[in-house]
């Protein structure tokens, strides 16, 4: 099992945890061995965010998205990622991270898992850190 701490700003963090946002867009992606399960722990960042870990979901797929996707793919991506066409076009090329099975947890400060600052985008966390978070599932 691979565990990743993912920094996400509001309102996107809430959209992931509500199940509305099913694709997260990132400039890079982890290398995941075939058959490996990945849990994404959601750190809500930004001036309006909790600035804490607030939930988890399952990473189901990563795929690259090129600068000029066909119109149907562009529209589908905008809907699944809850972004505007302008936002998406300005962010390309990027990776699409498919997310499923969101679960909200009791708010956990980074210090509870031994971290002093959040990842700029994402970072791996240890099984011991993930175990602390699992105990906080609401």
SEBA-916833 format. One record per residue: chain; x, y, z of N, C-alpha, C, O, CB in turn. Coordinates in steps of 0.1 Angstrom, whole numbers. Glycine has a CB too. Layout:
# residues N
{node 'A',{X,Y,Z},{X,Y,Z},{X,Y,Z},{X,Y,Z},{X,Y,Z}},
...
END
This chain:
# residues 138
{node 'A',{9,-12,0},{0,0,0},{9,12,0},{18,13,8},{-10,0,12}},
{node 'A',{6,21,-9},{13,34,-10},{4,45,-4},{-8,45,-7},{17,38,-25}},
{node 'A',{9,54,4},{2,65,10},{8,78,5},{20,80,6},{1,64,25}},
{node 'A',{0,87,0},{4,100,-5},{-4,111,2},{-16,110,3},{3,101,-20}},
{node 'A',{3,121,7},{-3,133,12},{-4,143,1},{6,147,-5},{5,139,25}},
{node 'A',{-16,148,-2},{-19,156,-13},{-24,170,-8},{-34,170,-1},{-29,149,-23}},
{node 'A',{-17,181,-12},{-22,194,-8},{-33,199,-19},{-30,198,-31},{-10,204,-8}},
{node 'A',{-44,202,-13},{-55,207,-22},{-62,219,-16},{-65,219,-4},{-66,195,-24}},
{node 'A',{-64,229,-24},{-71,241,-19},{-86,240,-19},{-91,232,-26},{-66,253,-28}},
{node 'A',{-92,248,-11},{-107,250,-12},{-110,257,-24},{-102,265,-28},{-113,257,1}},
{node 'A',{-121,255,-31},{-131,245,-28},{-129,231,-33},{-137,222,-31},{-144,251,-34}},
{node 'A',{-118,229,-40},{-115,216,-46},{-114,204,-35},{-118,193,-38},{-103,216,-54}},
{node 'A',{-109,207,-24},{-108,197,-13},{-122,192,-10},{-124,180,-9},{-101,202,-1}},
{node 'A',{-131,201,-8},{-145,197,-4},{-152,190,-16},{-160,181,-14},{-153,209,-1}},
{node 'A',{-149,194,-28},{-155,187,-40},{-150,173,-41},{-157,164,-45},{-152,195,-53}},
{node 'A',{-137,171,-38},{-132,157,-38},{-139,149,-27},{-143,137,-30},{-116,157,-35}},
{node 'A',{-140,154,-15},{-146,146,-4},{-161,144,-6},{-167,135,0},{-143,153,9}},
{node 'A',{-168,153,-14},{-182,151,-16},{-184,141,-28},{-195,137,-30},{-189,164,-19}},
{node 'A',{-174,138,-35},{-175,129,-47},{-178,136,-60},{-179,130,-70},{-186,119,-44}},
{node 'A',{-180,150,-59},{-182,157,-71},{-170,158,-80},{-172,157,-93},{-187,172,-67}},
{node 'A',{-159,160,-75},{-146,161,-82},{-140,147,-83},{-136,142,-72},{-136,171,-76}},
{node 'A',{-139,141,-95},{-133,128,-96},{-120,127,-102},{-113,117,-103},{-143,120,-104}},
{node 'A',{-115,139,-108},{-102,140,-113},{-95,151,-107},{-100,162,-107},{-103,141,-129}},
{node 'A',{-83,149,-103},{-74,159,-97},{-63,161,-108},{-58,152,-113},{-68,155,-83}},
{node 'A',{-59,174,-111},{-49,177,-121},{-36,180,-114},{-36,189,-105},{-54,188,-130}},
{node 'A',{-25,174,-118},{-12,176,-113},{-2,177,-124},{-4,171,-134},{-9,165,-103}},
{node 'A',{9,184,-121},{20,185,-131},{28,172,-132},{36,170,-142},{29,197,-128}},
{node 'A',{28,164,-122},{35,151,-122},{27,141,-115},{17,143,-109},{49,153,-115}},
{node 'A',{32,129,-116},{25,117,-110},{34,107,-104},{46,106,-108},{16,110,-121}},
{node 'A',{30,100,-93},{39,90,-87},{40,78,-97},{32,75,-105},{33,86,-74}},
{node 'A',{51,71,-95},{53,58,-102},{47,48,-93},{51,45,-82},{68,55,-105}},
{node 'A',{37,41,-99},{30,31,-91},{31,17,-98},{27,15,-109},{15,35,-90}},
{node 'A',{37,8,-90},{38,-6,-96},{24,-11,-99},{14,-9,-91},{45,-15,-86}},
{node 'A',{23,-19,-109},{10,-26,-113},{5,-33,-101},{12,-41,-94},{12,-35,-125}},
{node 'A',{-8,-31,-99},{-15,-39,-88},{-14,-32,-74},{-20,-37,-65},{-10,-52,-87}},
{node 'A',{-6,-22,-73},{-4,-15,-60},{-16,-6,-57},{-21,1,-66},{9,-7,-60}},
{node 'A',{-20,-6,-45},{-31,3,-40},{-25,16,-35},{-15,16,-28},{-40,-4,-30}},
{node 'A',{-32,27,-38},{-27,40,-33},{-38,47,-26},{-50,49,-31},{-22,48,-45}},
{node 'A',{-35,52,-14},{-44,61,-6},{-39,75,-7},{-27,77,-4},{-46,56,8}},
{node 'A',{-48,84,-11},{-44,98,-11},{-50,105,2},{-62,104,4},{-50,105,-24}},
{node 'A',{-42,111,10},{-46,118,22},{-47,133,18},{-38,138,13},{-37,115,34}},
{node 'A',{-59,139,20},{-62,152,16},{-58,162,27},{-64,163,37},{-76,154,12}},
{node 'A',{-48,170,24},{-44,182,32},{-50,194,26},{-48,198,15},{-28,183,33}},
{node 'A',{-59,201,34},{-66,213,29},{-57,225,31},{-55,229,42},{-80,215,36}},
{node 'A',{-52,230,20},{-42,241,20},{-49,254,17},{-61,255,14},{-31,239,11}},
{node 'A',{-41,265,17},{-46,278,13},{-51,287,25},{-53,281,36},{-58,277,3}},
{node 'A',{-52,300,22},{-56,309,33},{-69,306,39},{-72,309,51},{-55,323,28}},
{node 'A',{-79,300,31},{-92,298,36},{-94,283,40},{-105,279,45},{-102,301,25}},
{node 'A',{-83,275,39},{-84,261,42},{-82,258,57},{-78,267,64},{-75,253,34}},
{node 'A',{-85,246,61},{-82,241,74},{-68,241,78},{-64,242,90},{-89,228,77}},
{node 'A',{-59,239,68},{-45,237,70},{-42,225,79},{-35,225,88},{-38,250,76}},
{node 'A',{-49,215,75},{-48,202,82},{-53,191,73},{-58,193,62},{-57,202,95}},
{node 'A',{-51,178,77},{-55,167,69},{-70,165,72},{-74,164,84},{-47,154,72}},
{node 'A',{-78,164,62},{-93,164,64},{-100,152,58},{-112,150,61},{-99,176,59}},
{node 'A',{-92,144,51},{-99,132,45},{-90,124,37},{-78,126,36},{-110,136,36}},
{node 'A',{-95,113,30},{-88,104,22},{-96,100,10},{-108,101,11},{-82,92,30}},
{node 'A',{-90,95,0},{-96,89,-11},{-87,79,-17},{-75,77,-13},{-101,99,-22}},
{node 'A',{-91,72,-28},{-83,62,-34},{-79,67,-48},{-87,72,-55},{-91,48,-36}},
{node 'A',{-66,65,-51},{-61,69,-64},{-64,57,-73},{-59,46,-70},{-46,73,-64}},
{node 'A',{-71,59,-84},{-75,48,-93},{-68,48,-106},{-66,37,-112},{-89,48,-95}},
{node 'A',{-63,59,-111},{-56,59,-123},{-49,73,-125},{-53,83,-119},{-66,57,-135}},
{node 'A',{-37,72,-132},{-31,85,-136},{-29,84,-151},{-25,73,-156},{-17,87,-128}},
{node 'A',{-31,95,-158},{-29,96,-172},{-24,110,-176},{-28,119,-170},{-41,92,-180}},
{node 'A',{-16,110,-186},{-11,123,-191},{-22,130,-200},{-29,123,-208},{2,121,-199}},
{node 'A',{-22,143,-200},{-32,150,-208},{-23,160,-216},{-16,169,-210},{-43,157,-200}},
{node 'A',{-24,160,-229},{-16,168,-238},{-21,182,-239},{-33,185,-235},{-15,162,-252}},
{node 'A',{-13,192,-244},{-17,205,-246},{-30,208,-254},{-37,217,-252},{-6,214,-251}},
{node 'A',{-32,199,-264},{-44,202,-273},{-53,189,-274},{-53,183,-284},{-39,205,-287}},
{node 'A',{-60,187,-263},{-69,175,-263},{-81,177,-272},{-85,189,-274},{-74,171,-249}},
{node 'A',{-86,167,-278},{-99,168,-286},{-110,175,-277},{-110,173,-265},{-103,155,-292}},
{node 'A',{-119,182,-284},{-129,189,-277},{-137,180,-267},{-140,185,-256},{-139,195,-287}},
{node 'A',{-141,168,-271},{-149,160,-262},{-141,156,-249},{-147,156,-238},{-153,147,-269}},
{node 'A',{-128,154,-251},{-120,150,-239},{-118,163,-230},{-118,162,-218},{-106,145,-244}},
{node 'A',{-116,174,-237},{-115,187,-229},{-127,189,-221},{-126,192,-209},{-112,199,-239}},
{node 'A',{-139,188,-226},{-151,190,-219},{-153,180,-208},{-157,183,-197},{-163,190,-228}},
{node 'A',{-150,167,-211},{-151,157,-201},{-142,160,-189},{-146,158,-177},{-148,143,-207}},
{node 'A',{-130,164,-192},{-120,166,-182},{-124,178,-173},{-123,178,-161},{-106,169,-188}},
{node 'A',{-129,189,-179},{-134,200,-172},{-145,196,-162},{-145,201,-150},{-139,211,-182}},
{node 'A',{-154,188,-166},{-165,183,-158},{-160,175,-146},{-163,177,-135},{-175,176,-166}},
{node 'A',{-151,165,-149},{-146,156,-139},{-137,163,-129},{-136,159,-117},{-139,144,-145}},
{node 'A',{-130,173,-134},{-120,180,-125},{-126,193,-119},{-119,199,-111},{-108,184,-133}},
{node 'A',{-138,196,-123},{-145,208,-117},{-137,221,-119},{-135,229,-110},{-147,206,-102}},
{node 'A',{-132,223,-132},{-125,235,-135},{-130,241,-148},{-138,234,-156},{-110,231,-137}},
{node 'A',{-127,253,-150},{-131,260,-163},{-121,256,-174},{-111,251,-172},{-131,275,-160}},
{node 'A',{-126,259,-186},{-117,257,-198},{-105,265,-197},{-94,260,-200},{-125,260,-211}},
{node 'A',{-106,277,-193},{-94,286,-192},{-84,280,-182},{-72,279,-185},{-98,300,-187}},
{node 'A',{-89,276,-170},{-80,270,-160},{-73,258,-166},{-61,256,-165},{-88,266,-148}},
{node 'A',{-80,249,-172},{-75,237,-178},{-64,240,-189},{-53,234,-189},{-86,228,-183}},
{node 'A',{-68,248,-198},{-58,252,-209},{-46,258,-204},{-35,255,-209},{-65,261,-219}},
{node 'A',{-46,266,-193},{-35,272,-187},{-26,262,-180},{-14,265,-177},{-39,283,-178}},
{node 'A',{-32,251,-176},{-25,241,-168},{-18,230,-176},{-10,222,-171},{-34,235,-158}},
{node 'A',{-23,228,-189},{-18,218,-197},{-3,220,-201},{1,232,-202},{-26,216,-210}},
{node 'A',{5,210,-204},{2,196,-202},{2,192,-187},{9,199,-179},{12,187,-209}},
{node 'A',{-6,182,-183},{-6,178,-169},{-10,163,-168},{-13,157,-178},{-16,186,-161}},
{node 'A',{-11,158,-156},{-16,144,-154},{-29,145,-147},{-32,154,-139},{-6,137,-144}},
{node 'A',{-38,136,-151},{-51,134,-145},{-50,123,-134},{-46,112,-138},{-62,131,-155}},
{node 'A',{-53,126,-122},{-53,116,-111},{-68,113,-109},{-76,121,-105},{-46,121,-98}},
{node 'A',{-72,100,-112},{-86,96,-109},{-87,93,-94},{-79,86,-88},{-89,84,-117}},
{node 'A',{-97,99,-88},{-100,97,-73},{-114,91,-71},{-123,95,-77},{-98,110,-66}},
{node 'A',{-114,82,-61},{-127,75,-58},{-128,73,-43},{-118,74,-36},{-129,62,-66}},
{node 'A',{-139,69,-39},{-142,65,-25},{-137,75,-14},{-129,71,-6},{-135,51,-23}},
{node 'A',{-141,88,-15},{-137,97,-5},{-143,95,9},{-154,90,10},{-141,111,-10}},
{node 'A',{-135,98,19},{-139,96,33},{-134,108,40},{-122,111,40},{-134,83,39}},
{node 'A',{-143,115,47},{-139,126,56},{-134,121,69},{-139,111,74},{-151,137,58}},
{node 'A',{-123,127,75},{-118,123,88},{-118,135,97},{-120,146,93},{-104,117,86}},
{node 'A',{-117,132,110},{-115,143,119},{-102,150,116},{-92,144,112},{-114,138,134}},
{node 'A',{-103,164,117},{-91,172,113},{-79,168,120},{-79,167,132},{-95,187,115}},
{node 'A',{-68,166,113},{-55,161,118},{-44,171,115},{-41,173,103},{-52,147,114}},
{node 'A',{-38,178,125},{-27,187,121},{-15,179,117},{-13,167,121},{-23,196,134}},
{node 'A',{-7,185,108},{5,178,103},{14,174,114},{21,163,113},{12,187,94}},
{node 'A',{15,181,125},{24,177,136},{20,164,142},{29,157,148},{23,188,147}},
{node 'A',{8,160,141},{4,147,146},{10,135,139},{11,124,144},{-11,145,146}},
{node 'A',{15,137,126},{21,127,119},{36,130,117},{43,125,108},{15,125,105}},
{node 'A',{41,140,125},{55,143,125},{60,152,114},{72,152,111},{63,131,124}},
{node 'A',{51,159,108},{55,169,97},{54,183,102},{45,186,110},{46,167,84}},
{node 'A',{63,192,97},{63,206,101},{57,215,90},{53,226,93},{76,210,105}},
{node 'A',{57,210,78},{51,218,67},{44,209,57},{48,197,55},{62,227,60}},
{node 'A',{34,214,50},{27,206,40},{35,204,27},{44,212,24},{13,212,37}},
{node 'A',{32,194,19},{39,193,6},{34,204,-3},{22,209,-2},{36,179,-1}},
{node 'A',{43,209,-12},{38,219,-22},{27,214,-31},{18,220,-34},{50,224,-30}},
{node 'A',{29,201,-35},{19,194,-43},{15,181,-37},{3,180,-33},{25,192,-58}},
{node 'A',{25,172,-35},{22,159,-29},{35,153,-24},{46,157,-29},{15,149,-38}},
{node 'A',{34,144,-15},{46,136,-10},{41,123,-5},{30,121,0},{53,144,1}},
{node 'A',{50,113,-5},{47,100,1},{48,102,16},{55,110,21},{58,89,-4}},
{node 'A',{39,94,23},{40,93,38},{42,78,41},{39,69,34},{28,99,45}},
{node 'A',{47,76,53},{50,62,58},{38,54,62},{28,61,65},{61,62,69}},
{node 'A',{39,41,63},{28,33,68},{24,37,82},{13,37,86},{31,18,68}},
{node 'A',{34,41,91},{32,45,104},{24,58,105},{15,60,113},{45,47,112}},
{node 'A',{27,68,96},{20,80,95},{5,77,91},{-4,83,96},{27,90,86}},
{node 'A',{4,69,81},{-10,65,76},{-18,59,87},{-30,61,87},{-9,56,63}},
{node 'A',{-12,50,95},{-19,44,106},{-25,54,116},{-36,52,121},{-9,34,113}},
{node 'A',{-17,64,118},{-22,75,127},{-35,81,121},{-45,83,128},{-11,86,130}},
{node 'A',{-34,84,108},{-46,90,101},{-58,80,101},{-69,84,102},{-42,94,87}},
{node 'A',{-55,68,99},{-66,58,98},{-74,58,111},{-86,55,111},{-61,44,95}},
{node 'A',{-68,60,122},{-75,60,135},{-84,72,137},{-92,73,146},{-64,60,147}},
{node 'A',{-83,82,128},{-91,94,129},{-103,94,120},{-110,104,119},{-82,106,125}},
{node 'A',{-106,83,113},{-117,82,104},{-130,84,112},{-132,78,122},{-118,69,97}},
{node 'A',{-138,94,108},{-150,98,115},{-161,88,113},{-172,90,119},{-155,112,111}},
END
